[in-house]
Amino acid sequence: MVRTKLILTIIATVVALGGTGLWFLISERQTAQERREKFFGSAKEHPTSGGEKMKIEW
């Protein structure tokens, strides 16, 4: 009886620690992605509609 409770407690602890570790890993990846987009991203919007047609130069 005690052995079964000990095994269940160990399994529950391993699952809890694994879930917490996975949660921190996913959270850190999202934060890193946001920092990357902010650093490398373009701050200006470049409209692509309207305007003049390009003149072909031969």
N, CA, C and O atoms as a Maestro MAE file, in Angstrom:
{
 s_m_m2io_version
 :::
 2.0.0
}

f_m_ct {
 s_m_title
 :::
 protein
 m_atom[232] {
  # First column is atom index #
  i_m_mmod_type
  r_m_x_coord
  r_m_y_coord
  r_m_z_coord
  i_m_residue_number
  s_m_chain_name
  s_m_pdb_residue_name
  s_m_pdb_atom_name
  i_m_atomic_number
  :::
  1 25 0.819 -1.194 0.000 1 A "MET " " N  " 7
  2 3 0.000 0.000 0.000 1 A "MET " " CA " 6
  3 2 0.862 1.256 0.000 1 A "MET " " C  " 6
  4 15 0.619 2.191 -0.763 1 A "MET " " O  " 8
  5 25 1.869 1.264 0.865 2 A "VAL " " N  " 7
  6 3 2.749 2.425 0.946 2 A "VAL " " CA " 6
  7 2 3.563 2.557 -0.332 2 A "VAL " " C  " 6
  8 15 3.829 3.663 -0.802 2 A "VAL " " O  " 8
  9 25 3.960 1.405 -0.893 3 A "ARG " " N  " 7
  10 3 4.756 1.422 -2.121 3 A "ARG " " CA " 6
  11 2 3.935 2.002 -3.274 3 A "ARG " " C  " 6
  12 15 4.476 2.762 -4.078 3 A "ARG " " O  " 8
  13 25 2.666 1.671 -3.377 4 A "THR " " N  " 7
  14 3 1.796 2.187 -4.425 4 A "THR " " CA " 6
  15 2 1.622 3.700 -4.296 4 A "THR " " C  " 6
  16 15 1.669 4.423 -5.291 4 A "THR " " O  " 8
  17 25 1.422 4.171 -3.066 5 A "LYS " " N  " 7
  18 3 1.282 5.613 -2.848 5 A "LYS " " CA " 6
  19 2 2.569 6.339 -3.204 5 A "LYS " " C  " 6
  20 15 2.533 7.432 -3.769 5 A "LYS " " O  " 8
  21 25 3.705 5.737 -2.877 6 A "LEU " " N  " 7
  22 3 4.999 6.352 -3.190 6 A "LEU " " CA " 6
  23 2 5.193 6.449 -4.699 6 A "LEU " " C  " 6
  24 15 5.636 7.479 -5.207 6 A "LEU " " O  " 8
  25 25 4.861 5.376 -5.416 7 A "ILE " " N  " 7
  26 3 5.000 5.382 -6.875 7 A "ILE " " CA " 6
  27 2 4.065 6.416 -7.498 7 A "ILE " " C  " 6
  28 15 4.474 7.142 -8.404 7 A "ILE " " O  " 8
  29 25 2.824 6.497 -7.035 8 A "LEU " " N  " 7
  30 3 1.879 7.490 -7.560 8 A "LEU " " CA " 6
  31 2 2.328 8.915 -7.258 8 A "LEU " " C  " 6
  32 15 2.166 9.810 -8.087 8 A "LEU " " O  " 8
  33 25 2.887 9.122 -6.081 9 A "THR " " N  " 7
  34 3 3.397 10.445 -5.720 9 A "THR " " CA " 6
  35 2 4.567 10.842 -6.617 9 A "THR " " C  " 6
  36 15 4.653 11.988 -7.059 9 A "THR " " O  " 8
  37 25 5.465 9.897 -6.885 10 A "ILE " " N  " 7
  38 3 6.613 10.174 -7.758 10 A "ILE " " CA " 6
  39 2 6.131 10.473 -9.178 10 A "ILE " " C  " 6
  40 15 6.627 11.404 -9.812 10 A "ILE " " O  " 8
  41 25 5.179 9.702 -9.680 11 A "ILE " " N  " 7
  42 3 4.648 9.935 -11.033 11 A "ILE " " CA " 6
  43 2 3.977 11.308 -11.115 11 A "ILE " " C  " 6
  44 15 4.177 12.045 -12.082 11 A "ILE " " O  " 8
  45 25 3.179 11.649 -10.094 12 A "ALA " " N  " 7
  46 3 2.511 12.956 -10.090 12 A "ALA " " CA " 6
  47 2 3.528 14.093 -10.044 12 A "ALA " " C  " 6
  48 15 3.338 15.121 -10.694 12 A "ALA " " O  " 8
  49 25 4.601 13.917 -9.286 13 A "THR " " N  " 7
  50 3 5.646 14.944 -9.189 13 A "THR " " CA " 6
  51 2 6.352 15.113 -10.535 13 A "THR " " C  " 6
  52 15 6.600 16.237 -10.972 13 A "THR " " O  " 8
  53 25 6.671 14.006 -11.185 14 A "VAL " " N  " 7
  54 3 7.358 14.069 -12.484 14 A "VAL " " CA " 6
  55 2 6.464 14.750 -13.523 14 A "VAL " " C  " 6
  56 15 6.938 15.575 -14.303 14 A "VAL " " O  " 8
  57 25 5.182 14.410 -13.535 15 A "VAL " " N  " 7
  58 3 4.256 15.033 -14.490 15 A "VAL " " CA " 6
  59 2 4.118 16.529 -14.214 15 A "VAL " " C  " 6
  60 15 4.088 17.332 -15.146 15 A "VAL " " O  " 8
  61 25 4.034 16.902 -12.946 16 A "ALA " " N  " 7
  62 3 3.908 18.320 -12.593 16 A "ALA " " CA " 6
  63 2 5.157 19.099 -12.984 16 A "ALA " " C  " 6
  64 15 5.056 20.192 -13.540 16 A "ALA " " O  " 8
  65 25 6.329 18.549 -12.700 17 A "LEU " " N  " 7
  66 3 7.575 19.234 -13.060 17 A "LEU " " CA " 6
  67 2 7.746 19.315 -14.580 17 A "LEU " " C  " 6
  68 15 8.214 20.327 -15.101 17 A "LEU " " O  " 8
  69 25 7.369 18.257 -15.284 18 A "GLY " " N  " 7
  70 3 7.452 18.277 -16.744 18 A "GLY " " CA " 6
  71 2 6.517 19.306 -17.352 18 A "GLY " " C  " 6
  72 15 6.887 20.007 -18.294 18 A "GLY " " O  " 8
  73 25 5.314 19.396 -16.820 19 A "GLY " " N  " 7
  74 3 4.366 20.394 -17.318 19 A "GLY " " CA " 6
  75 2 4.832 21.810 -17.056 19 A "GLY " " C  " 6
  76 15 4.691 22.686 -17.909 19 A "GLY " " O  " 8
  77 25 5.387 22.034 -15.875 20 A "THR " " N  " 7
  78 3 5.904 23.369 -15.546 20 A "THR " " CA " 6
  79 2 7.080 23.734 -16.442 20 A "THR " " C  " 6
  80 15 7.164 24.861 -16.930 20 A "THR " " O  " 8
  81 25 7.980 22.792 -16.656 21 A "GLY " " N  " 7
  82 3 9.122 23.041 -17.534 21 A "GLY " " CA " 6
  83 2 8.695 23.338 -18.954 21 A "GLY " " C  " 6
  84 15 9.239 24.234 -19.599 21 A "GLY " " O  " 8
  85 25 7.724 22.591 -19.442 22 A "LEU " " N  " 7
  86 3 7.208 22.816 -20.799 22 A "LEU " " CA " 6
  87 2 6.548 24.184 -20.909 22 A "LEU " " C  " 6
  88 15 6.714 24.876 -21.913 22 A "LEU " " O  " 8
  89 25 5.805 24.573 -19.889 23 A "TRP " " N  " 7
  90 3 5.144 25.879 -19.885 23 A "TRP " " CA " 6
  91 2 6.171 27.002 -19.936 23 A "TRP " " C  " 6
  92 15 5.999 27.962 -20.687 23 A "TRP " " O  " 8
  93 25 7.253 26.894 -19.134 24 A "PHE " " N  " 7
  94 3 8.301 27.913 -19.165 24 A "PHE " " CA " 6
  95 2 9.006 27.951 -20.512 24 A "PHE " " C  " 6
  96 15 9.353 29.027 -20.998 24 A "PHE " " O  " 8
  97 25 9.223 26.795 -21.118 25 A "LEU " " N  " 7
  98 3 9.893 26.730 -22.415 25 A "LEU " " CA " 6
  99 2 9.055 27.413 -23.489 25 A "LEU " " C  " 6
  100 15 9.585 28.195 -24.279 25 A "LEU " " O  " 8
  101 25 7.763 27.130 -23.529 26 A "ILE " " N  " 7
  102 3 6.880 27.756 -24.519 26 A "ILE " " CA " 6
  103 2 6.791 29.257 -24.285 26 A "ILE " " C  " 6
  104 15 6.802 30.036 -25.239 26 A "ILE " " O  " 8
  105 25 6.703 29.667 -23.033 27 A "SER " " N  " 7
  106 3 6.624 31.086 -22.701 27 A "SER " " CA " 6
  107 2 7.882 31.823 -23.153 27 A "SER " " C  " 6
  108 15 7.796 32.930 -23.685 27 A "SER " " O  " 8
  109 25 9.048 31.215 -22.943 28 A "GLU " " N  " 7
  110 3 10.309 31.848 -23.335 28 A "GLU " " CA " 6
  111 2 10.418 31.941 -24.851 28 A "GLU " " C  " 6
  112 15 10.923 32.936 -25.370 28 A "GLU " " O  " 8
  113 25 9.960 30.937 -25.562 29 A "ARG " " N  " 7
  114 3 10.022 30.989 -27.027 29 A "ARG " " CA " 6
  115 2 9.144 32.096 -27.585 29 A "ARG " " C  " 6
  116 15 9.533 32.770 -28.539 29 A "ARG " " O  " 8
  117 25 7.962 32.296 -27.002 30 A "GLN " " N  " 7
  118 3 7.077 33.362 -27.462 30 A "GLN " " CA " 6
  119 2 7.693 34.724 -27.196 30 A "GLN " " C  " 6
  120 15 7.605 35.619 -28.037 30 A "GLN " " O  " 8
  121 25 8.312 34.889 -26.043 31 A "THR " " N  " 7
  122 3 8.959 36.154 -25.703 31 A "THR " " CA " 6
  123 2 10.116 36.425 -26.655 31 A "THR " " C  " 6
  124 15 10.284 37.551 -27.122 31 A "THR " " O  " 8
  125 25 10.914 35.403 -26.946 32 A "ALA " " N  " 7
  126 3 12.032 35.568 -27.869 32 A "ALA " " CA " 6
  127 2 11.535 35.917 -29.268 32 A "ALA " " C  " 6
  128 15 12.144 36.739 -29.953 32 A "ALA " " O  " 8
  129 25 10.440 35.303 -29.698 33 A "GLN " " N  " 7
  130 3 9.878 35.600 -31.016 33 A "GLN " " CA " 6
  131 2 9.419 37.050 -31.093 33 A "GLN " " C  " 6
  132 15 9.642 37.718 -32.103 33 A "GLN " " O  " 8
  133 25 8.779 37.542 -30.035 34 A "GLU " " N  " 7
  134 3 8.332 38.937 -30.025 34 A "GLU " " CA " 6
  135 2 9.510 39.899 -30.073 34 A "GLU " " C  " 6
  136 15 9.454 40.908 -30.776 34 A "GLU " " O  " 8
  137 25 10.582 39.597 -29.331 35 A "ARG " " N  " 7
  138 3 11.775 40.452 -29.368 35 A "ARG " " CA " 6
  139 2 12.416 40.437 -30.749 35 A "ARG " " C  " 6
  140 15 12.870 41.473 -31.236 35 A "ARG " " O  " 8
  141 25 12.456 39.252 -31.390 36 A "ARG " " N  " 7
  142 3 13.026 39.152 -32.725 36 A "ARG " " CA " 6
  143 2 12.230 39.968 -33.730 36 A "ARG " " C  " 6
  144 15 12.811 40.676 -34.552 36 A "ARG " " O  " 8
  145 25 10.896 39.876 -33.672 37 A "GLU " " N  " 7
  146 3 10.054 40.637 -34.596 37 A "GLU " " CA " 6
  147 2 10.216 42.133 -34.377 37 A "GLU " " C  " 6
  148 15 10.221 42.906 -35.336 37 A "GLU " " O  " 8
  149 25 10.346 42.540 -33.137 38 A "LYS " " N  " 7
  150 3 10.506 43.961 -32.844 38 A "LYS " " CA " 6
  151 2 11.849 44.475 -33.351 38 A "LYS " " C  " 6
  152 15 11.926 45.591 -33.864 38 A "LYS " " O  " 8
  153 25 12.907 43.679 -33.214 39 A "PHE " " N  " 7
  154 3 14.241 44.116 -33.616 39 A "PHE " " CA " 6
  155 2 14.404 44.108 -35.134 39 A "PHE " " C  " 6
  156 15 14.895 45.081 -35.707 39 A "PHE " " O  " 8
  157 25 13.995 43.019 -35.794 40 A "PHE " " N  " 7
  158 3 14.218 42.885 -37.220 40 A "PHE " " CA " 6
  159 2 13.056 43.401 -38.063 40 A "PHE " " C  " 6
  160 15 13.212 43.584 -39.271 40 A "PHE " " O  " 8
  161 25 11.920 43.634 -37.468 41 A "GLY " " N  " 7
  162 3 10.726 44.038 -38.220 41 A "GLY " " CA " 6
  163 2 10.852 45.440 -38.781 41 A "GLY " " C  " 6
  164 15 11.659 46.245 -38.317 41 A "GLY " " O  " 8
  165 25 10.050 45.712 -39.773 42 A "SER " " N  " 7
  166 3 10.022 47.019 -40.405 42 A "SER " " CA " 6
  167 2 9.073 47.929 -39.630 42 A "SER " " C  " 6
  168 15 7.947 47.545 -39.312 42 A "SER " " O  " 8
  169 25 9.538 49.124 -39.334 43 A "ALA " " N  " 7
  170 3 8.715 50.061 -38.587 43 A "ALA " " CA " 6
  171 2 7.789 50.858 -39.506 43 A "ALA " " C  " 6
  172 15 6.794 51.420 -39.048 43 A "ALA " " O  " 8
  173 25 8.108 50.908 -40.785 44 A "LYS " " N  " 7
  174 3 7.330 51.702 -41.719 44 A "LYS " " CA " 6
  175 2 6.381 50.812 -42.505 44 A "LYS " " C  " 6
  176 15 6.671 49.647 -42.776 44 A "LYS " " O  " 8
  177 25 5.250 51.384 -42.862 45 A "GLU " " N  " 7
  178 3 4.328 50.690 -43.750 45 A "GLU " " CA " 6
  179 2 4.556 51.202 -45.160 45 A "GLU " " C  " 6
  180 15 4.637 52.410 -45.384 45 A "GLU " " O  " 8
  181 25 4.658 50.304 -46.087 46 A "HIS " " N  " 7
  182 3 4.901 50.669 -47.475 46 A "HIS " " CA " 6
  183 2 3.663 50.334 -48.292 46 A "HIS " " C  " 6
  184 15 3.409 49.165 -48.581 46 A "HIS " " O  " 8
  185 25 2.881 51.361 -48.671 47 A "PRO " " N  " 7
  186 3 1.675 51.082 -49.456 47 A "PRO " " CA " 6
  187 2 2.048 50.567 -50.842 47 A "PRO " " C  " 6
  188 15 2.975 51.070 -51.478 47 A "PRO " " O  " 8
  189 25 1.327 49.578 -51.290 48 A "THR " " N  " 7
  190 3 1.629 48.985 -52.598 48 A "THR " " CA " 6
  191 2 0.519 49.214 -53.613 48 A "THR " " C  " 6
  192 15 0.605 48.724 -54.739 48 A "THR " " O  " 8
  193 25 -0.509 49.939 -53.239 49 A "SER " " N  " 7
  194 3 -1.588 50.181 -54.192 49 A "SER " " CA " 6
  195 2 -1.597 51.656 -54.576 49 A "SER " " C  " 6
  196 15 -1.143 52.511 -53.816 49 A "SER " " O  " 8
  197 25 -2.124 51.942 -55.771 50 A "GLY " " N  " 7
  198 3 -2.188 53.324 -56.240 50 A "GLY " " CA " 6
  199 2 -0.823 53.804 -56.721 50 A "GLY " " C  " 6
  200 15 0.069 53.000 -56.993 50 A "GLY " " O  " 8
  201 25 -0.672 55.099 -56.822 51 A "GLY " " N  " 7
  202 3 0.612 55.652 -57.239 51 A "GLY " " CA " 6
  203 2 0.768 55.699 -58.738 51 A "GLY " " C  " 6
  204 15 -0.187 55.464 -59.478 51 A "GLY " " O  " 8
  205 25 1.970 56.003 -59.191 52 A "GLU " " N  " 7
  206 3 2.248 56.116 -60.615 52 A "GLU " " CA " 6
  207 2 2.757 54.793 -61.182 52 A "GLU " " C  " 6
  208 15 3.369 53.985 -60.484 52 A "GLU " " O  " 8
  209 25 2.483 54.604 -62.465 53 A "LYS " " N  " 7
  210 3 3.049 53.445 -63.133 53 A "LYS " " CA " 6
  211 2 4.509 53.754 -63.446 53 A "LYS " " C  " 6
  212 15 4.884 54.898 -63.700 53 A "LYS " " O  " 8
  213 25 5.304 52.717 -63.420 54 A "MET " " N  " 7
  214 3 6.733 52.922 -63.698 54 A "MET " " CA " 6
  215 2 6.942 53.184 -65.190 54 A "MET " " C  " 6
  216 15 6.342 52.522 -66.037 54 A "MET " " O  " 8
  217 25 7.784 54.139 -65.493 55 A "LYS " " N  " 7
  218 3 8.096 54.451 -66.882 55 A "LYS " " CA " 6
  219 2 9.239 53.543 -67.309 55 A "LYS " " C  " 6
  220 15 10.269 53.455 -66.641 55 A "LYS " " O  " 8
  221 25 9.038 52.879 -68.425 56 A "ILE " " N  " 7
  222 3 10.064 51.969 -68.932 56 A "ILE " " CA " 6
  223 2 11.119 52.783 -69.656 56 A "ILE " " C  " 6
  224 15 10.800 53.574 -70.543 56 A "ILE " " O  " 8
  225 25 12.354 52.593 -69.285 57 A "GLU " " N  " 7
  226 3 13.454 53.302 -69.946 57 A "GLU " " CA " 6
  227 2 14.240 52.291 -70.777 57 A "GLU " " C  " 6
  228 15 14.727 51.279 -70.271 57 A "GLU " " O  " 8
  229 25 14.349 52.606 -72.097 58 A "TRP " " N  " 7
  230 3 15.099 51.718 -72.991 58 A "TRP " " CA " 6
  231 2 16.384 52.343 -73.367 58 A "TRP " " C  " 6
  232 15 17.162 51.753 -74.117 58 A "TRP " " O  " 8
  :::
 }
 m_bond[231] {
  # First column is bond index #
  i_m_from
  i_m_to
  i_m_order
  :::
  1 1 2 1
  2 2 3 1
  3 3 4 2
  4 3 5 1
  5 5 6 1
  6 6 7 1
  7 7 8 2
  8 7 9 1
  9 9 10 1
  10 10 11 1
  11 11 12 2
  12 11 13 1
  13 13 14 1
  14 14 15 1
  15 15 16 2
  16 15 17 1
  17 17 18 1
  18 18 19 1
  19 19 20 2
  20 19 21 1
  21 21 22 1
  22 22 23 1
  23 23 24 2
  24 23 25 1
  25 25 26 1
  26 26 27 1
  27 27 28 2
  28 27 29 1
  29 29 30 1
  30 30 31 1
  31 31 32 2
  32 31 33 1
  33 33 34 1
  34 34 35 1
  35 35 36 2
  36 35 37 1
  37 37 38 1
  38 38 39 1
  39 39 40 2
  40 39 41 1
  41 41 42 1
  42 42 43 1
  43 43 44 2
  44 43 45 1
  45 45 46 1
  46 46 47 1
  47 47 48 2
  48 47 49 1
  49 49 50 1
  50 50 51 1
  51 51 52 2
  52 51 53 1
  53 53 54 1
  54 54 55 1
  55 55 56 2
  56 55 57 1
  57 57 58 1
  58 58 59 1
  59 59 60 2
  60 59 61 1
  61 61 62 1
  62 62 63 1
  63 63 64 2
  64 63 65 1
  65 65 66 1
  66 66 67 1
  67 67 68 2
  68 67 69 1
  69 69 70 1
  70 70 71 1
  71 71 72 2
  72 71 73 1
  73 73 74 1
  74 74 75 1
  75 75 76 2
  76 75 77 1
  77 77 78 1
  78 78 79 1
  79 79 80 2
  80 79 81 1
  81 81 82 1
  82 82 83 1
  83 83 84 2
  84 83 85 1
  85 85 86 1
  86 86 87 1
  87 87 88 2
  88 87 89 1
  89 89 90 1
  90 90 91 1
  91 91 92 2
  92 91 93 1
  93 93 94 1
  94 94 95 1
  95 95 96 2
  96 95 97 1
  97 97 98 1
  98 98 99 1
  99 99 100 2
  100 99 101 1
  101 101 102 1
  102 102 103 1
  103 103 104 2
  104 103 105 1
  105 105 106 1
  106 106 107 1
  107 107 108 2
  108 107 109 1
  109 109 110 1
  110 110 111 1
  111 111 112 2
  112 111 113 1
  113 113 114 1
  114 114 115 1
  115 115 116 2
  116 115 117 1
  117 117 118 1
  118 118 119 1
  119 119 120 2
  120 119 121 1
  121 121 122 1
  122 122 123 1
  123 123 124 2
  124 123 125 1
  125 125 126 1
  126 126 127 1
  127 127 128 2
  128 127 129 1
  129 129 130 1
  130 130 131 1
  131 131 132 2
  132 131 133 1
  133 133 134 1
  134 134 135 1
  135 135 136 2
  136 135 137 1
  137 137 138 1
  138 138 139 1
  139 139 140 2
  140 139 141 1
  141 141 142 1
  142 142 143 1
  143 143 144 2
  144 143 145 1
  145 145 146 1
  146 146 147 1
  147 147 148 2
  148 147 149 1
  149 149 150 1
  150 150 151 1
  151 151 152 2
  152 151 153 1
  153 153 154 1
  154 154 155 1
  155 155 156 2
  156 155 157 1
  157 157 158 1
  158 158 159 1
  159 159 160 2
  160 159 161 1
  161 161 162 1
  162 162 163 1
  163 163 164 2
  164 163 165 1
  165 165 166 1
  166 166 167 1
  167 167 168 2
  168 167 169 1
  169 169 170 1
  170 170 171 1
  171 171 172 2
  172 171 173 1
  173 173 174 1
  174 174 175 1
  175 175 176 2
  176 175 177 1
  177 177 178 1
  178 178 179 1
  179 179 180 2
  180 179 181 1
  181 181 182 1
  182 182 183 1
  183 183 184 2
  184 183 185 1
  185 185 186 1
  186 186 187 1
  187 187 188 2
  188 187 189 1
  189 189 190 1
  190 190 191 1
  191 191 192 2
  192 191 193 1
  193 193 194 1
  194 194 195 1
  195 195 196 2
  196 195 197 1
  197 197 198 1
  198 198 199 1
  199 199 200 2
  200 199 201 1
  201 201 202 1
  202 202 203 1
  203 203 204 2
  204 203 205 1
  205 205 206 1
  206 206 207 1
  207 207 208 2
  208 207 209 1
  209 209 210 1
  210 210 211 1
  211 211 212 2
  212 211 213 1
  213 213 214 1
  214 214 215 1
  215 215 216 2
  216 215 217 1
  217 217 218 1
  218 218 219 1
  219 219 220 2
  220 219 221 1
  221 221 222 1
  222 222 223 1
  223 223 224 2
  224 223 225 1
  225 225 226 1
  226 226 227 1
  227 227 228 2
  228 227 229 1
  229 229 230 1
  230 230 231 1
  231 231 232 2
  :::
 }
}
